[in-house]
Amino acid sequence: MSEVKTFMVRGTALFGESHYPVRQKFTRYVRALNETQAKELIYSSFGSKNKIKRKNIKIEEVKEVDPTTIQDKRMQDLMSLDRITI
């Protein structure tokens, strides 16, 4: 079984495409098995929460990071879990 890693994804996204388009930079930390899955998580997250199409999201950098260097409290809590029960 593969190990889940932490990735930092940087890029830009076009918000408000229909009325007042604004291209904004973003940096997100995601937990995924590989870089491809990390990109898919970003696309699905921006698409579902902000209604941004994939063609309007430009991912510039995806790299694996050391989990101890992350300042995001939500990611730290997520990494401390050993299992999730639904």
OpenMM code with the backbone's topology and positions (N, CA, C; nanometers):
from openmm import Vec3, app, unit

residues = "MET SER GLU VAL LYS THR PHE MET VAL ARG GLY THR ALA LEU PHE GLY GLU SER HIS TYR PRO VAL ARG GLN LYS PHE THR ARG TYR VAL ARG ALA LEU ASN GLU THR GLN ALA LYS GLU LEU ILE TYR SER SER PHE GLY SER LYS ASN LYS ILE LYS ARG LYS ASN ILE LYS ILE GLU GLU VAL LYS GLU VAL ASP PRO THR THR ILE GLN ASP LYS ARG MET GLN ASP LEU MET SER LEU ASP ARG ILE THR ILE".split()
positions = [
    Vec3(0.0840, -0.1177, 0.0000),
    Vec3(0.0000, 0.0000, 0.0000),
    Vec3(0.0886, 0.1241, 0.0000),
    Vec3(0.0481, 0.2272, -0.0707),
    Vec3(0.1268, 0.3489, -0.0835),
    Vec3(0.1125, 0.4374, 0.0398),
    Vec3(0.2131, 0.5175, 0.0599),
    Vec3(0.2135, 0.6099, 0.1732),
    Vec3(0.1571, 0.7452, 0.1296),
    Vec3(0.0742, 0.8043, 0.2124),
    Vec3(0.0170, 0.9351, 0.1834),
    Vec3(0.1211, 1.0417, 0.2155),
    Vec3(0.1429, 1.1340, 0.1226),
    Vec3(0.2428, 1.2401, 0.1380),
    Vec3(0.1731, 1.3754, 0.1387),
    Vec3(0.2462, 1.4779, 0.1800),
    Vec3(0.1952, 1.6140, 0.1813),
    Vec3(0.2578, 1.6906, 0.0658),
    Vec3(0.1739, 1.7553, -0.0158),
    Vec3(0.2207, 1.8308, -0.1303),
    Vec3(0.1796, 1.9766, -0.1172),
    Vec3(0.2672, 2.0655, -0.1650),
    Vec3(0.2357, 2.2070, -0.1752),
    Vec3(0.2074, 2.2354, -0.3220),
    Vec3(0.0920, 2.2950, -0.3492),
    Vec3(0.0518, 2.3257, -0.4860),
    Vec3(0.0396, 2.4766, -0.4975),
    Vec3(0.1119, 2.5347, -0.5953),
    Vec3(0.1061, 2.6793, -0.6208),
    Vec3(0.0553, 2.7030, -0.7616),
    Vec3(-0.0154, 2.8135, -0.7778),
    Vec3(-0.0639, 2.8480, -0.9098),
    Vec3(-0.1507, 2.9715, -0.9058),
    Vec3(-0.2283, 2.9907, -1.0134),
    Vec3(-0.3213, 3.1021, -1.0225),
    Vec3(-0.4559, 3.0488, -1.0680),
    Vec3(-0.5610, 3.1199, -1.0305),
    Vec3(-0.6966, 3.0821, -1.0698),
    Vec3(-0.7748, 3.2077, -1.1046),
    Vec3(-0.8641, 3.1954, -1.2016),
    Vec3(-0.9472, 3.3067, -1.2460),
    Vec3(-1.0792, 3.3031, -1.1703),
    Vec3(-1.0970, 3.3968, -1.0765),
    Vec3(-1.2189, 3.4067, -0.9968),
    Vec3(-1.3135, 3.5069, -1.0609),
    Vec3(-1.4419, 3.4820, -1.0535),
    Vec3(-1.5419, 3.5744, -1.1071),
    Vec3(-1.5346, 3.5875, -1.2572),
    Vec3(-1.5324, 3.4772, -1.3267),
    Vec3(-1.5140, 3.4770, -1.4720),
    Vec3(-1.6213, 3.5567, -1.5450),
    Vec3(-1.7453, 3.5516, -1.4982),
    Vec3(-1.8544, 3.6126, -1.5727),
    Vec3(-1.8685, 3.7645, -1.5498),
    Vec3(-1.8485, 3.8122, -1.4275),
    Vec3(-1.8734, 3.9536, -1.3999),
    Vec3(-1.7454, 4.0367, -1.3986),
    Vec3(-1.6643, 4.0202, -1.2994),
    Vec3(-1.5406, 4.0958, -1.2852),
    Vec3(-1.4260, 3.9984, -1.2655),
    Vec3(-1.3673, 3.9507, -1.3738),
    Vec3(-1.2635, 3.8478, -1.3610),
    Vec3(-1.1373, 3.8994, -1.2903),
    Vec3(-1.0896, 3.8206, -1.1965),
    Vec3(-0.9680, 3.8527, -1.1222),
    Vec3(-0.8841, 3.7262, -1.1146),
    Vec3(-0.7599, 3.7355, -1.1593),
    Vec3(-0.6681, 3.6214, -1.1491),
    Vec3(-0.5899, 3.6365, -1.0193),
    Vec3(-0.6031, 3.5346, -0.9313),
    Vec3(-0.5379, 3.5399, -0.8010),
    Vec3(-0.4423, 3.4229, -0.7848),
    Vec3(-0.3329, 3.4483, -0.7137),
    Vec3(-0.2374, 3.3423, -0.6820),
    Vec3(-0.2900, 3.2622, -0.5633),
    Vec3(-0.2535, 3.1342, -0.5583),
    Vec3(-0.2916, 3.0505, -0.4459),
    Vec3(-0.1776, 2.9560, -0.4112),
    Vec3(-0.1748, 2.9159, -0.2852),
    Vec3(-0.0862, 2.8111, -0.2351),
    Vec3(-0.1702, 2.7239, -0.1439),
    Vec3(-0.1775, 2.5961, -0.1773),
    Vec3(-0.2568, 2.5026, -0.0988),
    Vec3(-0.1714, 2.3827, -0.0622),
    Vec3(-0.1958, 2.3288, 0.0555),
    Vec3(-0.1329, 2.2051, 0.0993),
    Vec3(-0.2378, 2.0957, 0.0940),
    Vec3(-0.2033, 1.9842, 0.0304),
    Vec3(-0.2964, 1.8717, 0.0201),
    Vec3(-0.2246, 1.7427, 0.0548),
    Vec3(-0.3015, 1.6445, 0.1007),
    Vec3(-0.2487, 1.5109, 0.1293),
    Vec3(-0.2909, 1.4209, 0.0155),
    Vec3(-0.1920, 1.3581, -0.0509),
    Vec3(-0.2216, 1.2732, -0.1661),
    Vec3(-0.1134, 1.1667, -0.1795),
    Vec3(-0.1410, 1.0691, -0.2657),
    Vec3(-0.0442, 0.9621, -0.2902),
    Vec3(0.0648, 1.0035, -0.3877),
    Vec3(0.0302, 1.0899, -0.4859),
    Vec3(0.1289, 1.1353, -0.5845),
    Vec3(0.0895, 1.2739, -0.6360),
    Vec3(0.1736, 1.3302, -0.7249),
    Vec3(0.1502, 1.4655, -0.7749),
    Vec3(0.0230, 1.4755, -0.8578),
    Vec3(-0.0054, 1.3735, -0.9355),
    Vec3(-0.1254, 1.3744, -1.0191),
    Vec3(-0.2514, 1.3808, -0.9344),
    Vec3(-0.2541, 1.3050, -0.8277),
    Vec3(-0.3696, 1.3066, -0.7381),
    Vec3(-0.3807, 1.4413, -0.6665),
    Vec3(-0.2665, 1.5024, -0.6330),
    Vec3(-0.2681, 1.6341, -0.5691),
    Vec3(-0.3292, 1.7387, -0.6625),
    Vec3(-0.2946, 1.7337, -0.7911),
    Vec3(-0.3526, 1.8259, -0.8887),
    Vec3(-0.5031, 1.8056, -0.8998),
    Vec3(-0.5463, 1.6807, -0.9046),
    Vec3(-0.6890, 1.6510, -0.9150),
    Vec3(-0.7658, 1.7032, -0.7939),
    Vec3(-0.7065, 1.6932, -0.6753),
    Vec3(-0.7714, 1.7458, -0.5550),
    Vec3(-0.7891, 1.8980, -0.5634),
    Vec3(-0.6892, 1.9668, -0.6186),
    Vec3(-0.6991, 2.1124, -0.6353),
    Vec3(-0.8087, 2.1472, -0.7349),
    Vec3(-0.8096, 2.0794, -0.8497),
    Vec3(-0.9124, 2.1050, -0.9508),
    Vec3(-1.0523, 2.0819, -0.8946),
    Vec3(-1.0720, 1.9722, -0.8237),
    Vec3(-1.2049, 1.9417, -0.7716),
    Vec3(-1.2440, 2.0374, -0.6589),
    Vec3(-1.1480, 2.0782, -0.5773),
    Vec3(-1.1764, 2.1705, -0.4679),
    Vec3(-1.2193, 2.3074, -0.5203),
    Vec3(-1.1419, 2.3631, -0.6130),
    Vec3(-1.1767, 2.4937, -0.6687),
    Vec3(-1.3054, 2.4861, -0.7510),
    Vec3(-1.3261, 2.3758, -0.8188),
    Vec3(-1.4467, 2.3614, -0.8996),
    Vec3(-1.5719, 2.3527, -0.8154),
    Vec3(-1.5664, 2.2788, -0.7062),
    Vec3(-1.6869, 2.2609, -0.6252),
    Vec3(-1.7146, 2.3802, -0.5341),
    Vec3(-1.6121, 2.4415, -0.4783),
    Vec3(-1.6342, 2.5498, -0.3830),
    Vec3(-1.6470, 2.6871, -0.4486),
    Vec3(-1.5743, 2.7090, -0.5601),
    Vec3(-1.5713, 2.8413, -0.6221),
    Vec3(-1.6267, 2.8435, -0.7637),
    Vec3(-1.6709, 2.7277, -0.8153),
    Vec3(-1.7267, 2.7152, -0.9498),
    Vec3(-1.6280, 2.7629, -1.0573),
    Vec3(-1.5023, 2.7265, -1.0402),
    Vec3(-1.3978, 2.7616, -1.1365),
    Vec3(-1.3722, 2.6412, -1.2262),
    Vec3(-1.3706, 2.6660, -1.3557),
    Vec3(-1.3455, 2.5577, -1.4506),
    Vec3(-1.1973, 2.5217, -1.4513),
    Vec3(-1.1676, 2.3971, -1.4896),
    Vec3(-1.0292, 2.3491, -1.4926),
    Vec3(-0.9402, 2.4329, -1.5831),
    Vec3(-0.9959, 2.4810, -1.6933),
    Vec3(-0.9152, 2.5592, -1.7876),
    Vec3(-0.8736, 2.6946, -1.7299),
    Vec3(-0.9414, 2.7400, -1.6237),
    Vec3(-0.9084, 2.8670, -1.5604),
    Vec3(-0.8167, 2.8522, -1.4394),
    Vec3(-0.7700, 2.7315, -1.4133),
    Vec3(-0.6760, 2.7062, -1.3038),
    Vec3(-0.5420, 2.6694, -1.3643),
    Vec3(-0.4405, 2.7477, -1.3362),
    Vec3(-0.3053, 2.7218, -1.3857),
    Vec3(-0.2174, 2.6795, -1.2685),
    Vec3(-0.1798, 2.5528, -1.2660),
    Vec3(-0.0931, 2.5009, -1.1608),
    Vec3(0.0508, 2.5176, -1.2070),
    Vec3(0.1287, 2.5942, -1.1310),
    Vec3(0.2664, 2.6247, -1.1684),
    Vec3(0.3674, 2.5322, -1.1016),
    Vec3(0.3360, 2.4872, -0.9799),
    Vec3(0.4338, 2.4071, -0.9060),
    Vec3(0.3630, 2.3079, -0.8133),
    Vec3(0.4104, 2.1868, -0.8155),
    Vec3(0.3644, 2.0835, -0.7227),
    Vec3(0.4893, 2.0182, -0.6662),
    Vec3(0.5075, 2.0251, -0.5350),
    Vec3(0.6246, 1.9607, -0.4762),
    Vec3(0.5901, 1.9017, -0.3403),
    Vec3(0.6596, 1.7943, -0.3102),
    Vec3(0.6406, 1.7282, -0.1813),
    Vec3(0.7136, 1.8089, -0.0744),
    Vec3(0.6486, 1.8278, 0.0397),
    Vec3(0.7084, 1.9055, 0.1479),
    Vec3(0.7178, 1.8212, 0.2740),
    Vec3(0.8054, 1.8630, 0.3616),
    Vec3(0.8211, 1.7974, 0.4911),
    Vec3(0.7032, 1.8370, 0.5797),
    Vec3(0.6301, 1.7420, 0.6340),
    Vec3(0.5110, 1.7736, 0.7145),
    Vec3(0.5387, 1.8597, 0.8370),
    Vec3(0.6600, 1.8580, 0.8887),
    Vec3(0.6898, 1.9361, 1.0096),
    Vec3(0.7047, 2.0848, 0.9804),
    Vec3(0.7205, 2.1246, 0.8541),
    Vec3(0.7397, 2.2657, 0.8198),
    Vec3(0.6090, 2.3383, 0.7913),
    Vec3(0.4971, 2.2682, 0.7897),
    Vec3(0.3683, 2.3276, 0.7538),
    Vec3(0.3105, 2.4017, 0.8739),
    Vec3(0.2643, 2.5253, 0.8505),
    Vec3(0.2078, 2.6089, 0.9557),
    Vec3(0.0552, 2.5985, 0.9640),
    Vec3(-0.0073, 2.5414, 0.8623),
    Vec3(-0.1531, 2.5319, 0.8555),
    Vec3(-0.2049, 2.4359, 0.9632),
    Vec3(-0.2861, 2.4879, 1.0550),
    Vec3(-0.3374, 2.4092, 1.1676),
    Vec3(-0.4242, 2.2926, 1.1209),
    Vec3(-0.5057, 2.3145, 1.0181),
    Vec3(-0.5927, 2.2093, 0.9670),
    Vec3(-0.5114, 2.0928, 0.9125),
    Vec3(-0.4032, 2.1218, 0.8417),
    Vec3(-0.3180, 2.0165, 0.7870),
    Vec3(-0.2438, 1.9430, 0.8981),
    Vec3(-0.2004, 2.0132, 1.0012),
    Vec3(-0.1326, 1.9489, 1.1136),
    Vec3(-0.2257, 1.8513, 1.1836),
    Vec3(-0.3513, 1.8917, 1.2037),
    Vec3(-0.4502, 1.8033, 1.2667),
    Vec3(-0.4777, 1.6813, 1.1786),
    Vec3(-0.4852, 1.7025, 1.0487),
    Vec3(-0.5111, 1.5936, 0.9558),
    Vec3(-0.3961, 1.4934, 0.9542),
    Vec3(-0.2729, 1.5413, 0.9647),
    Vec3(-0.1572, 1.4537, 0.9625),
    Vec3(-0.1414, 1.3747, 1.0933),
    Vec3(-0.1992, 1.4267, 1.2007),
    Vec3(-0.1851, 1.3574, 1.3290),
    Vec3(-0.2788, 1.2364, 1.3416),
    Vec3(-0.3782, 1.2273, 1.2549),
    Vec3(-0.4720, 1.1145, 1.2600),
    Vec3(-0.4075, 0.9882, 1.2065),
    Vec3(-0.4342, 0.8767, 1.2721),
    Vec3(-0.3814, 0.7504, 1.2220),
    Vec3(-0.4872, 0.6741, 1.1431),
    Vec3(-0.6166, 0.7075, 1.1636),
    Vec3(-0.7228, 0.6481, 1.0840),
    Vec3(-0.8478, 0.7359, 1.0946),
    Vec3(-0.9355, 0.7202, 0.9972),
    Vec3(-1.0608, 0.7953, 0.9948),
    Vec3(-1.1739, 0.6935, 0.9911),
    Vec3(-1.2701, 0.7076, 1.0804),
    Vec3(-1.3854, 0.6199, 1.0851),
    Vec3(-1.5093, 0.6966, 1.0412),
    Vec3(-1.5794, 0.6412, 0.9462),
    Vec3(-1.6996, 0.7102, 0.8946),
    Vec3(-1.8228, 0.6377, 0.9412),
] * unit.nanometer
topology = app.Topology()
chain = topology.addChain("A")
for resn in residues:
    res = topology.addResidue(resn, chain)
    for name in ("N", "CA", "C"):
        topology.addAtom(name, app.Element.getBySymbol(name[0]), res)
